[in-house]
């Protein structure tokens, strides 16, 4: 995906927050939350699981 135009508005706003305003500790919290959420979703849909 070349840009964020195809993403939902809430994701675009989150990306903007991460790039501009988020303090370092919040970045670590957000990263952990996103990684866990993606892993759970991939496990549920069996994407990437062989």
Secondary structure as UniProt FT lines:
FT   TURN            5..6
FT   HELIX           9..20
FT   HELIX           24..45
FT   TURN            46..48
//
